[in-house]
Amino acid sequence: MGRSNVEYATDQITVYPSCPFKCKYCFWNTKLWKSRRKRIKPRPLEEAVRYLAARKRRVIVISFTTDPYPPIEAEKKITRNVLRILSHASHHKIMVLTKNPGLAFRDFEYFYRHGNMWMGTTVVTLEENRELEPYAPPPKERLRWLWAVKGEAIPTWLSIEPIIPGITDPLEIVEKTIGYIDLYVLGGFNYAKQLGFNSTYTEEEVARIIEAIRLLREKGKPFIIKRNLRRVLRLGGSIK
């Protein structure tokens, strides 16, 4: 079973060994992870069965390493079968994270059966940017699907990470989505320099992050600020 090193989950299940969306800001593109790719051999169904048997409560994200809903999932249905197994593990919290939430509608019977299975997506900008996200569904499309998910009484969450200097405006994203998102995760950019991105926030950008956090507090909206972003705010903008 895969342990998680993120603040919002204790564990994670990787469904597919690679991701077709090829987002340029993904840690998957760093030299470190490129060297590890060949060693990643997911066994998602086996892991789901183990989590079903595990009595201690876990918070499981599906999936942190690669997207669980690539187009091929429509045919292979591996993620669907993982959720089918986990739908009987109501003692765990399940957090699905995908840039293709429209395909996940097919599997909502398992979300309902489980009762604490969340649907989430990642957005780093509201505008379509094929240079950043060459093959992923456009961000506004992802958010329209999450709006529809909320209408189905399924809890929603939004990952605003990495917050990319010069690109991501977390305040604008929060303002446009706060009516239908139940939980926000805000994170910095751990691999900015390795991936060839600007690695420093301006004072104005830091102020926008702080305003986004204030708005979430004012609206009583649950949120998580990841450690890497906490360091940025404390250090006045430099990404370490």
Backbone torsions as a table, in degrees:
resi	resn	phi	psi	omega
1	MET	NA	139.5	-173.0
2	GLY	-92.5	119.0	176.4
3	ARG	-76.4	151.2	-178.8
4	SER	-105.4	145.4	175.5
5	ASN	-108.8	20.0	176.7
6	VAL	-104.5	157.4	-171.8
7	GLU	-71.3	-23.7	-173.4
8	TYR	-94.3	1.1	-178.4
9	ALA	-148.5	149.3	175.2
10	THR	-91.0	-27.2	-172.8
11	ASP	-142.1	165.3	175.9
12	GLN	-149.2	149.0	174.8
13	ILE	-117.5	120.1	173.4
14	THR	-89.7	125.4	-176.1
15	VAL	-91.5	-48.4	-176.2
16	TYR	-113.4	147.3	-176.6
17	PRO	-76.9	-9.8	179.1
18	SER	-148.6	168.9	-177.7
19	CYS	-127.6	128.6	-177.0
20	PRO	-81.4	-8.6	-172.5
21	PHE	-79.8	-24.6	169.1
22	LYS	57.0	40.2	-179.9
23	CYS	-64.7	132.5	-171.4
24	LYS	-69.6	-21.6	-178.0
25	TYR	-92.2	1.5	-174.6
26	CYS	-75.3	138.5	177.9
27	PHE	-59.5	-20.4	178.4
28	TRP	-57.9	-23.7	-176.8
29	ASN	-90.1	-2.4	178.7
30	THR	-75.4	158.5	-179.5
31	LYS	-58.8	-38.9	-178.7
32	LEU	-59.3	-49.1	-176.4
33	TRP	-76.0	-29.0	175.2
34	LYS	-60.7	-35.7	179.5
35	SER	-73.2	-20.4	-178.4
36	ARG	-93.5	-14.0	-171.6
37	ARG	-55.1	-45.6	-175.5
38	LYS	-66.1	-19.8	-178.4
39	ARG	-89.6	-8.1	-179.1
40	ILE	-85.7	111.8	-179.7
41	LYS	-126.9	85.7	-174.6
42	PRO	-61.3	142.8	171.7
43	ARG	-128.7	64.7	-169.1
44	PRO	-62.9	-37.6	-178.7
45	LEU	-69.4	-39.9	176.5
46	GLU	-62.9	-42.7	-180.0
47	GLU	-65.0	-40.5	179.1
48	ALA	-60.7	-40.1	178.6
49	VAL	-64.8	-39.5	178.9
50	ARG	-65.4	-41.2	178.7
51	TYR	-67.0	-33.5	176.6
52	LEU	-60.1	-36.8	-178.6
53	ALA	-82.9	-18.2	-177.1
54	ALA	-74.4	122.9	-175.5
55	ARG	-84.7	-29.2	179.1
56	LYS	-70.0	132.3	-175.8
57	ARG	-62.6	134.1	177.3
58	ARG	-124.6	157.4	168.9
59	VAL	-112.5	111.7	-169.9
60	ILE	-112.2	123.7	176.2
61	VAL	-99.4	136.4	179.2
62	ILE	-127.5	106.8	-9.7
63	SER	-130.9	152.2	-173.7
64	PHE	-82.1	-29.7	-173.0
65	THR	-87.5	-48.3	178.3
66	THR	-133.0	162.9	-177.3
67	ASP	-72.8	132.9	-179.1
68	PRO	-80.1	-7.8	-179.3
69	TYR	-125.5	57.7	170.0
70	PRO	-68.0	162.9	-179.7
71	PRO	-53.4	-33.4	-177.9
72	ILE	-66.5	-17.0	178.2
73	GLU	-62.9	-27.3	178.3
74	ALA	-57.9	-32.4	179.8
75	GLU	-94.8	-45.5	-172.8
76	LYS	-76.5	-35.6	176.3
77	LYS	58.9	33.7	178.5
78	ILE	-72.1	-46.5	177.8
79	THR	-61.2	-41.0	177.6
80	ARG	-56.3	-42.3	-179.2
81	ASN	-72.8	-32.5	173.3
82	VAL	-61.4	-46.4	179.9
83	LEU	-67.4	-34.1	177.1
84	ARG	-60.5	-44.0	178.4
85	ILE	-66.1	-47.8	-176.1
86	LEU	-71.1	-17.4	179.2
87	SER	-62.8	-17.2	177.0
88	HIS	-93.8	0.4	-178.9
89	ALA	-106.7	65.5	-174.0
90	SER	-69.2	-11.0	178.5
91	HIS	-78.2	-14.5	176.0
92	HIS	-97.7	152.4	169.8
93	LYS	-95.9	129.9	-177.3
94	ILE	-114.4	125.9	-178.3
95	MET	-120.9	105.9	178.9
96	VAL	-87.0	132.2	-179.9
97	LEU	-126.8	116.6	-175.7
98	THR	-149.1	150.4	171.3
99	LYS	-91.9	7.7	-179.2
100	ASN	-131.2	55.9	-174.4
101	PRO	-65.4	-18.4	178.7
102	GLY	-61.1	-38.9	179.1
103	LEU	-66.8	-28.9	-177.4
104	ALA	-68.4	-19.1	178.2
105	PHE	-54.6	-32.0	179.4
106	ARG	-58.2	-26.2	-171.0
107	ASP	-104.7	13.5	-172.1
108	PHE	-68.6	-17.8	174.7
109	GLU	-57.3	-33.4	-179.6
110	TYR	-78.2	-32.0	174.1
111	PHE	-62.2	-44.5	-180.0
112	TYR	-66.2	-42.9	-178.4
113	ARG	-62.1	-39.8	-176.2
114	HIS	-73.2	-51.6	177.0
115	GLY	95.8	-15.7	177.4
116	ASN	-141.0	45.8	178.8
117	MET	-110.4	122.7	-172.1
118	TRP	-106.6	146.6	175.3
119	MET	-110.3	126.9	-178.2
120	GLY	-136.6	162.1	173.9
121	THR	-140.6	169.4	177.8
122	THR	-110.4	134.8	175.4
123	VAL	-137.3	126.4	176.9
124	VAL	-111.5	-12.7	174.5
125	THR	-158.0	150.3	179.5
126	LEU	-81.9	-16.8	-177.7
127	GLU	-94.8	143.0	176.8
128	GLU	-63.1	131.9	-178.6
129	ASN	-140.3	95.2	-176.3
130	ARG	-72.4	-16.5	174.1
131	GLU	-71.5	-38.8	179.4
132	LEU	-79.8	-44.2	-173.4
133	GLU	-128.7	74.8	-168.9
134	PRO	-61.8	-31.0	-173.0
135	TYR	-126.0	4.2	-179.4
136	ALA	-83.4	151.1	171.4
137	PRO	-56.1	143.4	-177.7
138	PRO	-57.5	148.7	-176.8
139	PRO	-58.8	-39.0	-179.5
140	LYS	-66.6	-32.3	176.0
141	GLU	-67.1	-42.8	177.4
142	ARG	-58.6	-43.1	-177.6
143	LEU	-70.6	-34.2	175.1
144	ARG	-61.7	-38.8	177.6
145	TRP	-65.9	-40.1	178.6
146	LEU	-66.3	-35.9	174.7
147	TRP	-59.8	-42.1	178.0
148	ALA	-67.5	-37.0	177.4
149	VAL	-59.8	-45.9	178.9
150	LYS	-59.1	-36.6	177.3
151	GLY	-66.2	-18.5	176.8
152	GLU	-91.9	9.8	177.6
153	ALA	64.4	31.0	174.3
154	ILE	-105.5	132.6	-178.5
155	PRO	-64.5	141.2	-175.5
156	THR	-118.1	151.8	173.5
157	TRP	-144.4	152.6	-175.9
158	LEU	-129.9	125.6	176.1
159	SER	-97.2	112.2	174.2
160	ILE	-100.7	82.0	-178.0
161	GLU	-164.5	144.0	-3.9
162	PRO	-73.4	146.8	170.1
163	ILE	-77.3	108.4	-171.0
164	ILE	-93.7	122.2	177.8
165	PRO	-54.6	132.5	178.8
166	GLY	82.8	-5.3	-176.6
167	ILE	-127.4	-50.6	-172.6
168	THR	-87.8	128.6	173.3
169	ASP	-116.3	91.6	-175.8
170	PRO	-62.8	-30.7	179.5
171	LEU	-65.0	-45.0	178.5
172	GLU	-61.7	-42.3	-179.2
173	ILE	-63.9	-44.2	179.5
174	VAL	-64.2	-44.5	-178.9
175	GLU	-59.2	-37.6	-175.7
176	LYS	-82.2	-14.2	-172.6
177	THR	-122.5	-6.7	-168.9
178	ILE	-62.1	-20.3	-179.3
179	GLY	-74.5	-16.2	-176.1
180	TYR	-136.0	12.0	176.5
181	ILE	-109.2	132.6	-177.6
182	ASP	-93.8	-21.7	-178.6
183	LEU	-151.3	136.2	176.2
184	TYR	-114.5	143.5	170.3
185	VAL	-121.1	123.8	178.8
186	LEU	-114.6	129.4	-177.2
187	GLY	-138.8	153.7	176.6
188	GLY	-81.0	-162.1	-172.5
189	PHE	-125.0	91.7	-174.4
190	ASN	-63.5	-34.6	-171.0
191	TYR	-114.5	31.2	-175.3
192	ALA	-56.4	-52.8	-176.1
193	LYS	-65.9	-41.4	-179.1
194	GLN	-62.1	-30.1	-177.2
195	LEU	-96.6	3.5	174.9
196	GLY	83.5	22.1	179.1
197	PHE	-100.8	158.8	170.9
198	ASN	-57.4	137.3	-172.6
199	SER	-112.6	13.7	-178.3
200	THR	-134.2	131.8	174.1
201	TYR	-83.6	143.6	172.0
202	THR	-76.5	166.7	176.2
203	GLU	-60.1	-38.6	179.0
204	GLU	-63.9	-39.6	179.7
205	GLU	-67.1	-40.4	176.2
206	VAL	-62.2	-40.9	179.3
207	ALA	-62.9	-37.5	178.7
208	ARG	-66.7	-37.5	176.6
209	ILE	-63.3	-46.1	-179.3
210	ILE	-63.1	-39.5	177.9
211	GLU	-64.8	-37.2	177.1
212	ALA	-62.6	-41.7	178.9
213	ILE	-65.6	-41.2	178.3
214	ARG	-62.1	-41.6	179.6
215	LEU	-63.4	-42.1	178.1
216	LEU	-61.2	-41.7	178.4
217	ARG	-64.8	-43.9	-178.9
218	GLU	-60.7	-38.0	-177.5
219	LYS	-86.5	-1.5	-179.3
220	GLY	66.6	30.7	-176.1
221	LYS	-92.9	124.6	178.6
222	PRO	-60.7	140.4	179.0
223	PHE	-152.7	158.5	176.6
224	ILE	-126.9	128.4	173.5
225	ILE	-104.2	116.4	-176.9
226	LYS	-69.2	156.5	-175.3
227	ARG	-56.5	-39.1	-177.8
228	ASN	-63.4	-33.6	177.8
229	LEU	-77.9	-35.2	175.7
230	ARG	-58.2	-39.9	178.3
231	ARG	-64.5	-40.2	179.2
232	VAL	-61.3	-47.6	-177.3
233	LEU	-65.2	-36.6	179.9
234	ARG	-70.7	-33.2	-175.2
235	LEU	-96.2	4.8	173.8
236	GLY	76.7	24.1	169.1
237	GLY	120.0	-16.9	-177.9
238	SER	-81.2	128.7	178.9
239	ILE	-87.9	123.9	-179.8
240	LYS	-100.6	NA	NA
